[in-house]
Amino acid sequence: MNKQWPGDGLEPVERCPLCRGSRRALIHADLVDLAFELAPGSWCMYRCGDCGCGFLDPRPNRATIGMAYQGYYTHLPTGDGDEGAIARLRRGIAVSYANRRLGTEFAGSIFAGHLLARLFPRLQQYLDVRYRRHLPDPTAGGNRRLLDVGCGNGEFLVCAAALGWEAEGIDVDPAAVRAATAAGCKARVAALGDLSLERSEFQHITLSHVIEHVHDPAEQLRKCYELLAPGGRLWLQTPNLASSGHAVFGPAWRGLEPPRHLVLFCRLALSRLLGEIGFVDVEFRSHPGVSLFIWEESRRIQQRMTCLEPASVAIRLARWLGSAVIADYWSIVRPESAEFLTCIAHRPRDARTPTA
């Protein structure tokens, strides 16, 4: 990696990108991309004193942000990109479960992996959310249109189609869209503001780890509101700045991912924003088992920061099944400490025009 981001490719963020508040506090300085080692530069993250969200200042501008995604994992075909024994085992169990439960044909499954998943209820619940996103079965004769924003390599589009939805995806990354179409998905290079999406009415719109990547999350969610049919449903997931993992690992927390994550949410900031746009029946759901992945990845980043030798597979497995499991069950007691914010909201049936 180059050591510095181009100076003319940065923009200042003088106010909170969500609430426009001016009160702030520095929470992390000199953050670097140790999660993927793709992006140059070091970054500062601030917490808004009004809504509690976190944001980078300065940050890459729209003209140069693509530098942070060259070789990113969303470019890869479904099933590629995992590293290490634990990752391969995790992937093998997951795709075995999806193939058996949904009828998909993802590569990399392991023998009887779906049975292993059923032995651990929290793991099974994690996989159900991962592959279904709390999506109900489509109603006979009803609107079956579903849009996945930031569809990446199309893994969820494959699952939604298997459930009977007319699923299509958009992504601003041509490499990601090529991977999705190669998997047989209906996907195209587009953004939410593109004219080709006007007058569309989707029953469901999903955004999995998208809004933290965009320069204007509020505008992104307003476009979703406009594209939903009256009574339509929005599902989104994003890292939780108030998570246990962030409290424990600090600058090594996997959810930070600078500089691709421009804005990070807490419950208050996200629920307030959705309400201001016009969404109703905002509900936060759980995604069990996420801590197992986030804590393992955060430890890997922590090792790189402190120049420690990587732990053996046996030690990593013991840690993975130790404190991360405790954190996972702690999120049942305190849902606001979960690693991800998983949220469902609806456009009212008597939908009004979104606020500016």
C-alpha atoms as a printed R data frame, in Angstrom:
    type eleno elety resid chain resno       x       y       z
1   ATOM     1    CA   MET     A     1   0.000   0.000   0.000
2   ATOM     2    CA   ASN     A     2   1.038   3.594  -0.551
3   ATOM     3    CA   LYS     A     3   1.400   5.415   2.723
4   ATOM     4    CA   GLN     A     4  -0.737   8.439   1.946
5   ATOM     5    CA   TRP     A     5  -4.104   9.105   0.349
6   ATOM     6    CA   PRO     A     6  -3.831  11.769  -2.369
7   ATOM     7    CA   GLY     A     7  -4.277  15.158  -0.742
8   ATOM     8    CA   ASP     A     8  -6.547  16.427  -3.516
9   ATOM     9    CA   GLY     A     9  -8.750  13.338  -3.044
10  ATOM    10    CA   LEU     A    10  -9.873  14.276   0.469
11  ATOM    11    CA   GLU     A    11 -12.807  16.333   1.680
12  ATOM    12    CA   PRO     A    12 -13.441  17.851   5.118
13  ATOM    13    CA   VAL     A    13 -16.504  16.912   7.175
14  ATOM    14    CA   GLU     A    14 -17.245  19.970   9.253
15  ATOM    15    CA   ARG     A    15 -20.612  18.781  10.574
16  ATOM    16    CA   CYS     A    16 -22.178  15.429  11.381
17  ATOM    17    CA   PRO     A    17 -23.242  13.774   8.100
18  ATOM    18    CA   LEU     A    18 -26.526  12.660   9.703
19  ATOM    19    CA   CYS     A    19 -27.857  15.382  12.002
20  ATOM    20    CA   ARG     A    20 -25.615  18.286  10.905
21  ATOM    21    CA   GLY     A    21 -24.565  18.844  14.509
22  ATOM    22    CA   SER     A    22 -21.259  20.573  15.212
23  ATOM    23    CA   ARG     A    23 -20.397  18.987  18.585
24  ATOM    24    CA   ARG     A    24 -17.865  16.176  18.257
25  ATOM    25    CA   ALA     A    25 -15.204  14.217  20.083
26  ATOM    26    CA   LEU     A    26 -12.236  12.348  18.638
27  ATOM    27    CA   ILE     A    27 -12.532   8.611  19.331
28  ATOM    28    CA   HIS     A    28  -9.794   7.171  17.084
29  ATOM    29    CA   ALA     A    29  -6.732   8.696  15.432
30  ATOM    30    CA   ASP     A    30  -4.347   7.166  12.899
31  ATOM    31    CA   LEU     A    31  -6.673   4.373  11.773
32  ATOM    32    CA   VAL     A    32  -5.359   2.316   8.863
33  ATOM    33    CA   ASP     A    33  -6.843  -0.391   6.661
34  ATOM    34    CA   LEU     A    34  -5.587  -3.492   8.456
35  ATOM    35    CA   ALA     A    35  -8.740  -5.492   7.654
36  ATOM    36    CA   PHE     A    36  -7.942  -5.818   3.934
37  ATOM    37    CA   GLU     A    37  -4.727  -3.821   3.459
38  ATOM    38    CA   LEU     A    38  -6.079  -2.250   0.292
39  ATOM    39    CA   ALA     A    39  -6.414   1.459   1.059
40  ATOM    40    CA   PRO     A    40  -3.591   3.896   1.750
41  ATOM    41    CA   GLY     A    41  -3.710   6.657   4.319
42  ATOM    42    CA   SER     A    42  -4.455   7.100   8.005
43  ATOM    43    CA   TRP     A    43  -7.785   8.338   9.305
44  ATOM    44    CA   CYS     A    44  -9.470  10.034  12.250
45  ATOM    45    CA   MET     A    45 -12.930   9.100  13.492
46  ATOM    46    CA   TYR     A    46 -15.154  11.410  15.515
47  ATOM    47    CA   ARG     A    47 -18.342  10.805  17.483
48  ATOM    48    CA   CYS     A    48 -21.189  13.278  17.050
49  ATOM    49    CA   GLY     A    49 -22.154  14.884  20.357
50  ATOM    50    CA   ASP     A    50 -25.792  15.141  19.277
51  ATOM    51    CA   CYS     A    51 -26.871  11.873  17.601
52  ATOM    52    CA   GLY     A    52 -23.954   9.627  18.623
53  ATOM    53    CA   CYS     A    53 -22.890   8.444  15.162
54  ATOM    54    CA   GLY     A    54 -19.238   8.138  14.164
55  ATOM    55    CA   PHE     A    55 -17.676   9.620  11.035
56  ATOM    56    CA   LEU     A    56 -14.325  10.104   9.342
57  ATOM    57    CA   ASP     A    57 -12.876  13.595   8.961
58  ATOM    58    CA   PRO     A    58 -11.333  14.153   6.510
59  ATOM    59    CA   ARG     A    59 -12.547  11.391   4.235
60  ATOM    60    CA   PRO     A    60 -12.052  10.289   0.619
61  ATOM    61    CA   ASN     A    61 -14.187  12.254  -1.804
62  ATOM    62    CA   ARG     A    62 -16.502  10.672  -4.338
63  ATOM    63    CA   ALA     A    63 -13.919  10.906  -7.095
64  ATOM    64    CA   THR     A    64 -11.280   8.865  -5.256
65  ATOM    65    CA   ILE     A    65 -13.200   6.517  -2.907
66  ATOM    66    CA   GLY     A    66 -12.921   3.751  -5.511
67  ATOM    67    CA   MET     A    67  -9.231   3.437  -4.616
68  ATOM    68    CA   ALA     A    68 -10.301   1.739  -1.368
69  ATOM    69    CA   TYR     A    69 -12.181  -1.046  -3.188
70  ATOM    70    CA   GLN     A    70  -9.614  -2.392  -5.631
71  ATOM    71    CA   GLY     A    71  -9.521  -6.112  -4.885
72  ATOM    72    CA   TYR     A    72 -12.338  -5.881  -2.308
73  ATOM    73    CA   TYR     A    73 -14.135  -9.106  -1.356
74  ATOM    74    CA   THR     A    74 -17.411  -8.146  -3.072
75  ATOM    75    CA   HIS     A    75 -15.603  -8.617  -6.400
76  ATOM    76    CA   LEU     A    76 -15.187 -12.320  -5.802
77  ATOM    77    CA   PRO     A    77 -17.514 -15.042  -7.052
78  ATOM    78    CA   THR     A    78 -19.826 -16.457  -4.411
79  ATOM    79    CA   GLY     A    79 -17.874 -18.839  -2.210
80  ATOM    80    CA   ASP     A    80 -14.396 -17.425  -2.878
81  ATOM    81    CA   GLY     A    81 -12.184 -15.333  -0.660
82  ATOM    82    CA   ASP     A    82 -12.171 -17.067   2.734
83  ATOM    83    CA   GLU     A    83  -8.814 -17.663   4.368
84  ATOM    84    CA   GLY     A    84  -7.661 -20.089   7.012
85  ATOM    85    CA   ALA     A    85  -9.022 -23.261   8.543
86  ATOM    86    CA   ILE     A    86 -11.670 -21.595  10.692
87  ATOM    87    CA   ALA     A    87 -12.938 -19.509   7.780
88  ATOM    88    CA   ARG     A    88 -13.173 -22.559   5.510
89  ATOM    89    CA   LEU     A    89 -15.013 -24.532   8.177
90  ATOM    90    CA   ARG     A    90 -17.389 -21.649   8.795
91  ATOM    91    CA   ARG     A    91 -18.041 -21.246   5.082
92  ATOM    92    CA   GLY     A    92 -18.534 -24.986   4.561
93  ATOM    93    CA   ILE     A    93 -21.157 -25.221   7.302
94  ATOM    94    CA   ALA     A    94 -22.919 -22.095   6.084
95  ATOM    95    CA   VAL     A    95 -23.287 -23.093   2.437
96  ATOM    96    CA   SER     A    96 -24.232 -26.643   3.353
97  ATOM    97    CA   TYR     A    97 -27.050 -25.218   5.470
98  ATOM    98    CA   ALA     A    98 -28.171 -22.801   2.738
99  ATOM    99    CA   ASN     A    99 -28.113 -25.479   0.050
100 ATOM   100    CA   ARG     A   100 -30.218 -27.831   2.151
101 ATOM   101    CA   ARG     A   101 -32.660 -25.215   3.484
102 ATOM   102    CA   LEU     A   102 -33.129 -23.024   0.393
103 ATOM   103    CA   GLY     A   103 -32.200 -25.321  -2.460
104 ATOM   104    CA   THR     A   104 -29.251 -23.188  -3.566
105 ATOM   105    CA   GLU     A   105 -26.118 -24.664  -5.092
106 ATOM   106    CA   PHE     A   106 -23.300 -22.700  -3.501
107 ATOM   107    CA   ALA     A   107 -19.848 -24.253  -3.804
108 ATOM   108    CA   GLY     A   108 -17.722 -25.245  -0.850
109 ATOM   109    CA   SER     A   109 -20.208 -27.136   1.313
110 ATOM   110    CA   ILE     A   110 -18.936 -29.817   3.672
111 ATOM   111    CA   PHE     A   111 -20.509 -33.190   4.345
112 ATOM   112    CA   ALA     A   112 -23.316 -32.981   6.927
113 ATOM   113    CA   GLY     A   113 -22.559 -29.296   7.513
114 ATOM   114    CA   HIS     A   114 -26.255 -28.520   7.769
115 ATOM   115    CA   LEU     A   115 -26.544 -31.048  10.594
116 ATOM   116    CA   LEU     A   116 -23.683 -29.375  12.455
117 ATOM   117    CA   ALA     A   117 -25.491 -26.039  12.140
118 ATOM   118    CA   ARG     A   118 -28.638 -27.501  13.657
119 ATOM   119    CA   LEU     A   119 -26.686 -28.664  16.718
120 ATOM   120    CA   PHE     A   120 -26.082 -25.022  17.679
121 ATOM   121    CA   PRO     A   121 -29.316 -22.979  17.762
122 ATOM   122    CA   ARG     A   122 -27.527 -19.614  17.718
123 ATOM   123    CA   LEU     A   123 -25.517 -20.636  14.669
124 ATOM   124    CA   GLN     A   124 -28.656 -21.801  12.904
125 ATOM   125    CA   GLN     A   125 -30.355 -18.489  13.684
126 ATOM   126    CA   TYR     A   126 -27.301 -16.625  12.399
127 ATOM   127    CA   LEU     A   127 -27.475 -18.468   9.080
128 ATOM   128    CA   ASP     A   128 -31.207 -17.909   8.758
129 ATOM   129    CA   VAL     A   129 -30.645 -14.146   9.029
130 ATOM   130    CA   ARG     A   130 -27.641 -14.233   6.724
131 ATOM   131    CA   TYR     A   131 -29.444 -15.997   3.915
132 ATOM   132    CA   ARG     A   132 -33.036 -14.816   4.468
133 ATOM   133    CA   ARG     A   133 -32.629 -11.358   6.037
134 ATOM   134    CA   HIS     A   134 -35.902 -11.899   7.941
135 ATOM   135    CA   LEU     A   135 -37.585 -12.120   4.540
136 ATOM   136    CA   PRO     A   136 -41.055 -13.705   4.541
137 ATOM   137    CA   ASP     A   137 -42.275 -16.002   1.809
138 ATOM   138    CA   PRO     A   138 -43.883 -14.013  -1.021
139 ATOM   139    CA   THR     A   139 -47.655 -13.653  -0.969
140 ATOM   140    CA   ALA     A   140 -49.502 -15.424  -3.756
141 ATOM   141    CA   GLY     A   141 -50.648 -12.834  -6.288
142 ATOM   142    CA   GLY     A   142 -48.879 -10.052  -4.432
143 ATOM   143    CA   ASN     A   143 -45.977  -7.798  -5.272
144 ATOM   144    CA   ARG     A   144 -42.888 -10.019  -5.427
145 ATOM   145    CA   ARG     A   145 -40.374  -7.372  -6.476
146 ATOM   146    CA   LEU     A   146 -37.251  -7.136  -4.337
147 ATOM   147    CA   LEU     A   147 -34.264  -4.852  -4.747
148 ATOM   148    CA   ASP     A   148 -30.920  -5.523  -3.092
149 ATOM   149    CA   VAL     A   149 -28.896  -2.310  -2.934
150 ATOM   150    CA   GLY     A   150 -25.179  -2.960  -2.970
151 ATOM   151    CA   CYS     A   151 -25.744  -6.523  -4.132
152 ATOM   152    CA   GLY     A   152 -22.034  -7.376  -4.281
153 ATOM   153    CA   ASN     A   153 -21.413 -10.831  -5.731
154 ATOM   154    CA   GLY     A   154 -25.129 -11.711  -5.629
155 ATOM   155    CA   GLU     A   155 -25.167 -14.260  -2.806
156 ATOM   156    CA   PHE     A   156 -28.388 -12.887  -1.311
157 ATOM   157    CA   LEU     A   157 -30.028 -12.478  -4.727
158 ATOM   158    CA   VAL     A   158 -29.572 -16.209  -5.285
159 ATOM   159    CA   CYS     A   159 -31.243 -16.919  -1.932
160 ATOM   160    CA   ALA     A   160 -34.128 -14.484  -2.484
161 ATOM   161    CA   ALA     A   161 -34.857 -15.961  -5.912
162 ATOM   162    CA   ALA     A   162 -34.834 -19.447  -4.385
163 ATOM   163    CA   LEU     A   163 -37.516 -18.246  -1.951
164 ATOM   164    CA   GLY     A   164 -39.719 -17.084  -4.826
165 ATOM   165    CA   TRP     A   165 -38.956 -13.372  -4.986
166 ATOM   166    CA   GLU     A   166 -38.397 -11.434  -8.225
167 ATOM   167    CA   ALA     A   167 -34.989 -10.346  -7.017
168 ATOM   168    CA   GLU     A   168 -32.742  -7.833  -8.704
169 ATOM   169    CA   GLY     A   169 -29.668  -6.019  -7.515
170 ATOM   170    CA   ILE     A   170 -27.754  -2.832  -8.114
171 ATOM   171    CA   ASP     A   171 -24.184  -1.938  -7.249
172 ATOM   172    CA   VAL     A   172 -21.897   0.911  -8.224
173 ATOM   173    CA   ASP     A   173 -18.983  -1.517  -8.544
174 ATOM   174    CA   PRO     A   174 -18.764  -3.081 -12.035
175 ATOM   175    CA   ALA     A   175 -16.564  -5.936 -10.772
176 ATOM   176    CA   ALA     A   176 -19.139  -6.872  -8.139
177 ATOM   177    CA   VAL     A   177 -21.948  -6.802 -10.714
178 ATOM   178    CA   ARG     A   178 -19.960  -9.026 -13.047
179 ATOM   179    CA   ALA     A   179 -19.615 -11.559 -10.224
180 ATOM   180    CA   ALA     A   180 -23.377 -11.365  -9.544
181 ATOM   181    CA   THR     A   181 -24.395 -11.827 -13.169
182 ATOM   182    CA   ALA     A   182 -21.924 -14.710 -13.506
183 ATOM   183    CA   ALA     A   183 -23.862 -16.359 -10.668
184 ATOM   184    CA   GLY     A   184 -27.060 -16.048 -12.739
185 ATOM   185    CA   CYS     A   185 -28.475 -13.021 -10.910
186 ATOM   186    CA   LYS     A   186 -30.340 -10.058 -12.359
187 ATOM   187    CA   ALA     A   187 -27.956  -7.238 -11.492
188 ATOM   188    CA   ARG     A   188 -26.710  -4.029 -13.033
189 ATOM   189    CA   VAL     A   189 -24.351  -1.167 -12.375
190 ATOM   190    CA   ALA     A   190 -26.538   1.569 -10.931
191 ATOM   191    CA   ALA     A   191 -27.073   3.807  -7.916
192 ATOM   192    CA   LEU     A   192 -30.313   4.550  -6.110
193 ATOM   193    CA   GLY     A   193 -30.610   7.936  -7.772
194 ATOM   194    CA   ASP     A   194 -30.419   6.606 -11.330
195 ATOM   195    CA   LEU     A   195 -33.336   7.586 -13.565
196 ATOM   196    CA   SER     A   196 -33.817   3.971 -14.658
197 ATOM   197    CA   LEU     A   197 -35.218   3.199 -11.197
198 ATOM   198    CA   GLU     A   198 -37.841   5.941 -11.212
199 ATOM   199    CA   ARG     A   199 -41.469   4.877 -10.742
200 ATOM   200    CA   SER     A   200 -40.357   1.460  -9.513
201 ATOM   201    CA   GLU     A   201 -42.371   0.003  -6.661
202 ATOM   202    CA   PHE     A   202 -40.579  -2.685  -4.705
203 ATOM   203    CA   GLN     A   203 -42.205  -4.625  -1.935
204 ATOM   204    CA   HIS     A   204 -38.847  -5.185  -0.279
205 ATOM   205    CA   ILE     A   205 -35.549  -3.315  -0.376
206 ATOM   206    CA   THR     A   206 -32.525  -4.686   1.435
207 ATOM   207    CA   LEU     A   207 -29.212  -3.012   2.259
208 ATOM   208    CA   SER     A   208 -26.650  -5.255   3.899
209 ATOM   209    CA   HIS     A   209 -23.643  -3.237   5.060
210 ATOM   210    CA   VAL     A   210 -24.186  -0.462   2.560
211 ATOM   211    CA   ILE     A   211 -25.108   2.784   4.316
212 ATOM   212    CA   GLU     A   212 -21.818   2.975   6.206
213 ATOM   213    CA   HIS     A   213 -20.039   3.134   2.820
214 ATOM   214    CA   VAL     A   214 -21.902   6.099   1.291
215 ATOM   215    CA   HIS     A   215 -21.179   9.788   1.646
216 ATOM   216    CA   ASP     A   216 -24.815  10.709   2.295
217 ATOM   217    CA   PRO     A   217 -26.668   7.908   4.134
218 ATOM   218    CA   ALA     A   218 -29.750  10.067   4.639
219 ATOM   219    CA   GLU     A   219 -30.170  10.584   0.895
220 ATOM   220    CA   GLN     A   220 -29.645   6.854   0.339
221 ATOM   221    CA   LEU     A   221 -32.488   6.006   2.711
222 ATOM   222    CA   ARG     A   222 -34.772   8.679   1.208
223 ATOM   223    CA   LYS     A   223 -34.322   7.066  -2.199
224 ATOM   224    CA   CYS     A   224 -35.253   3.699  -0.683
225 ATOM   225    CA   TYR     A   225 -38.401   5.281   0.759
226 ATOM   226    CA   GLU     A   226 -39.357   6.615  -2.662
227 ATOM   227    CA   LEU     A   227 -38.783   3.270  -4.405
228 ATOM   228    CA   LEU     A   228 -40.825   1.234  -1.934
229 ATOM   229    CA   ALA     A   229 -44.460   0.527  -2.679
230 ATOM   230    CA   PRO     A   230 -46.893   1.860  -0.053
231 ATOM   231    CA   GLY     A   231 -46.663  -0.583   2.819
232 ATOM   232    CA   GLY     A   232 -43.314  -1.839   1.498
233 ATOM   233    CA   ARG     A   233 -40.536  -2.983   3.768
234 ATOM   234    CA   LEU     A   234 -36.932  -1.888   4.217
235 ATOM   235    CA   TRP     A   235 -34.332  -4.229   5.754
236 ATOM   236    CA   LEU     A   236 -30.893  -2.941   6.554
237 ATOM   237    CA   GLN     A   237 -27.862  -4.007   8.512
238 ATOM   238    CA   THR     A   238 -24.831  -1.959   9.493
239 ATOM   239    CA   PRO     A   239 -22.043  -2.107  12.115
240 ATOM   240    CA   ASN     A   240 -23.021  -0.866  15.578
241 ATOM   241    CA   LEU     A   241 -20.660   1.764  16.969
242 ATOM   242    CA   ALA     A   242 -21.978   0.987  20.473
243 ATOM   243    CA   SER     A   243 -21.149  -2.730  20.222
244 ATOM   244    CA   SER     A   244 -19.281  -4.813  22.787
245 ATOM   245    CA   GLY     A   245 -16.609  -5.546  20.188
246 ATOM   246    CA   HIS     A   246 -15.881  -1.845  19.688
247 ATOM   247    CA   ALA     A   247 -15.685  -1.357  23.454
248 ATOM   248    CA   VAL     A   248 -13.201  -4.242  23.796
249 ATOM   249    CA   PHE     A   249 -11.019  -3.860  20.703
250 ATOM   250    CA   GLY     A   250 -11.163  -0.100  20.124
251 ATOM   251    CA   PRO     A   251  -9.174   0.832  16.990
252 ATOM   252    CA   ALA     A   252  -8.788  -2.873  16.102
253 ATOM   253    CA   TRP     A   253 -12.546  -3.453  15.917
254 ATOM   254    CA   ARG     A   254 -13.453  -5.031  12.579
255 ATOM   255    CA   GLY     A   255 -16.474  -2.760  12.127
256 ATOM   256    CA   LEU     A   256 -14.372   0.375  11.677
257 ATOM   257    CA   GLU     A   257 -12.826  -0.631   8.323
258 ATOM   258    CA   PRO     A   258 -11.339   2.736   7.359
259 ATOM   259    CA   PRO     A   259 -11.676   4.429   4.967
260 ATOM   260    CA   ARG     A   260 -14.516   2.422   3.380
261 ATOM   261    CA   HIS     A   261 -16.797   2.942   6.390
262 ATOM   262    CA   LEU     A   262 -17.451   6.659   6.268
263 ATOM   263    CA   VAL     A   263 -20.303   6.793   8.806
264 ATOM   264    CA   LEU     A   264 -21.084   4.395  11.653
265 ATOM   265    CA   PHE     A   265 -24.422   4.283  13.425
266 ATOM   266    CA   CYS     A   266 -25.810   3.636  16.884
267 ATOM   267    CA   ARG     A   267 -29.465   2.791  17.539
268 ATOM   268    CA   LEU     A   268 -30.428   6.352  18.385
269 ATOM   269    CA   ALA     A   269 -28.916   7.842  15.228
270 ATOM   270    CA   LEU     A   270 -30.433   5.224  12.919
271 ATOM   271    CA   SER     A   271 -33.936   5.203  14.402
272 ATOM   272    CA   ARG     A   272 -34.030   9.006  14.466
273 ATOM   273    CA   LEU     A   273 -32.982   9.236  10.827
274 ATOM   274    CA   LEU     A   274 -35.516   6.651   9.629
275 ATOM   275    CA   GLY     A   275 -38.303   8.448  11.497
276 ATOM   276    CA   GLU     A   276 -37.360  11.830  10.019
277 ATOM   277    CA   ILE     A   277 -37.507  10.377   6.505
278 ATOM   278    CA   GLY     A   278 -41.000   8.976   7.102
279 ATOM   279    CA   PHE     A   279 -40.500   5.292   7.887
280 ATOM   280    CA   VAL     A   280 -42.814   3.759  10.471
281 ATOM   281    CA   ASP     A   281 -42.843   0.624  12.612
282 ATOM   282    CA   VAL     A   282 -39.061   0.769  13.002
283 ATOM   283    CA   GLU     A   283 -37.926  -2.434  14.676
284 ATOM   284    CA   PHE     A   284 -34.489  -3.736  15.586
285 ATOM   285    CA   ARG     A   285 -33.946  -7.473  15.223
286 ATOM   286    CA   SER     A   286 -31.176  -9.722  16.486
287 ATOM   287    CA   HIS     A   287 -28.545 -11.445  14.370
288 ATOM   288    CA   PRO     A   288 -27.195 -14.170  16.648
289 ATOM   289    CA   GLY     A   289 -23.677 -15.483  16.252
290 ATOM   290    CA   VAL     A   290 -22.183 -12.401  14.597
291 ATOM   291    CA   SER     A   291 -19.745 -11.889  17.483
292 ATOM   292    CA   LEU     A   292 -17.987 -15.144  16.562
293 ATOM   293    CA   PHE     A   293 -16.842 -13.640  13.275
294 ATOM   294    CA   ILE     A   294 -16.303 -10.026  14.337
295 ATOM   295    CA   TRP     A   295 -14.238 -10.895  17.410
296 ATOM   296    CA   GLU     A   296 -12.057 -13.330  15.494
297 ATOM   297    CA   GLU     A   297 -11.399 -10.728  12.799
298 ATOM   298    CA   SER     A   298 -10.780  -8.011  15.386
299 ATOM   299    CA   ARG     A   299  -8.158 -10.188  17.080
300 ATOM   300    CA   ARG     A   300  -6.474 -10.699  13.733
301 ATOM   301    CA   ILE     A   301  -6.338  -6.922  13.226
302 ATOM   302    CA   GLN     A   302  -5.090  -6.467  16.789
303 ATOM   303    CA   GLN     A   303  -2.232  -8.888  16.102
304 ATOM   304    CA   ARG     A   304  -1.193  -6.836  13.088
305 ATOM   305    CA   MET     A   305  -1.314  -3.621  15.091
306 ATOM   306    CA   THR     A   306   0.882  -5.035  17.872
307 ATOM   307    CA   CYS     A   307   3.131  -7.114  15.568
308 ATOM   308    CA   LEU     A   308   2.313 -10.311  17.462
309 ATOM   309    CA   GLU     A   309   2.779 -13.713  15.926
310 ATOM   310    CA   PRO     A   310  -0.533 -15.228  14.784
311 ATOM   311    CA   ALA     A   311  -1.953 -17.686  17.289
312 ATOM   312    CA   SER     A   312  -2.274 -21.365  16.410
313 ATOM   313    CA   VAL     A   313  -5.544 -22.688  15.040
314 ATOM   314    CA   ALA     A   314  -6.253 -24.452  18.350
315 ATOM   315    CA   ILE     A   315  -5.784 -21.253  20.363
316 ATOM   316    CA   ARG     A   316  -7.804 -19.217  17.892
317 ATOM   317    CA   LEU     A   317 -10.611 -21.767  18.034
318 ATOM   318    CA   ALA     A   318 -10.603 -21.693  21.846
319 ATOM   319    CA   ARG     A   319 -10.785 -17.895  21.842
320 ATOM   320    CA   TRP     A   320 -13.419 -17.898  19.103
321 ATOM   321    CA   LEU     A   321 -15.635 -20.193  21.183
322 ATOM   322    CA   GLY     A   322 -14.805 -18.388  24.438
323 ATOM   323    CA   SER     A   323 -15.210 -14.675  24.967
324 ATOM   324    CA   ALA     A   324 -16.997 -14.159  21.650
325 ATOM   325    CA   VAL     A   325 -19.716 -16.585  22.731
326 ATOM   326    CA   ILE     A   326 -20.095 -14.676  25.981
327 ATOM   327    CA   ALA     A   327 -20.411 -11.436  24.008
328 ATOM   328    CA   ASP     A   328 -22.966 -13.046  21.732
329 ATOM   329    CA   TYR     A   329 -25.185 -14.099  24.619
330 ATOM   330    CA   TRP     A   330 -24.653 -10.763  26.345
331 ATOM   331    CA   SER     A   331 -26.340  -9.147  23.335
332 ATOM   332    CA   ILE     A   332 -29.525 -10.976  24.345
333 ATOM   333    CA   VAL     A   333 -29.484  -9.158  27.690
334 ATOM   334    CA   ARG     A   334 -28.381  -5.843  26.158
335 ATOM   335    CA   PRO     A   335 -29.435  -5.793  22.465
336 ATOM   336    CA   GLU     A   336 -27.907  -2.360  22.029
337 ATOM   337    CA   SER     A   337 -24.457  -3.984  22.470
338 ATOM   338    CA   ALA     A   338 -24.816  -6.275  19.397
339 ATOM   339    CA   GLU     A   339 -22.102  -6.083  16.752
340 ATOM   340    CA   PHE     A   340 -24.578  -5.189  14.016
341 ATOM   341    CA   LEU     A   341 -27.684  -3.038  13.911
342 ATOM   342    CA   THR     A   342 -30.290  -5.094  12.053
343 ATOM   343    CA   CYS     A   343 -33.351  -2.990  11.364
344 ATOM   344    CA   ILE     A   344 -36.727  -3.346   9.644
345 ATOM   345    CA   ALA     A   345 -38.859  -0.334   8.746
346 ATOM   346    CA   HIS     A   346 -41.915   0.264   6.550
347 ATOM   347    CA   ARG     A   347 -43.189   2.895   4.199
348 ATOM   348    CA   PRO     A   348 -46.724   3.709   5.398
349 ATOM   349    CA   ARG     A   349 -49.618   2.696   3.196
350 ATOM   350    CA   ASP     A   350 -50.686   6.333   3.064
351 ATOM   351    CA   ALA     A   351 -47.088   7.324   2.330
352 ATOM   352    CA   ARG     A   352 -46.224  10.996   2.366
353 ATOM   353    CA   THR     A   353 -43.488  12.684   0.357
354 ATOM   354    CA   PRO     A   354 -40.072  12.255   2.008
355 ATOM   355    CA   THR     A   355 -38.648  15.226   3.865
356 ATOM   356    CA   ALA     A   356 -35.812  17.121   2.213
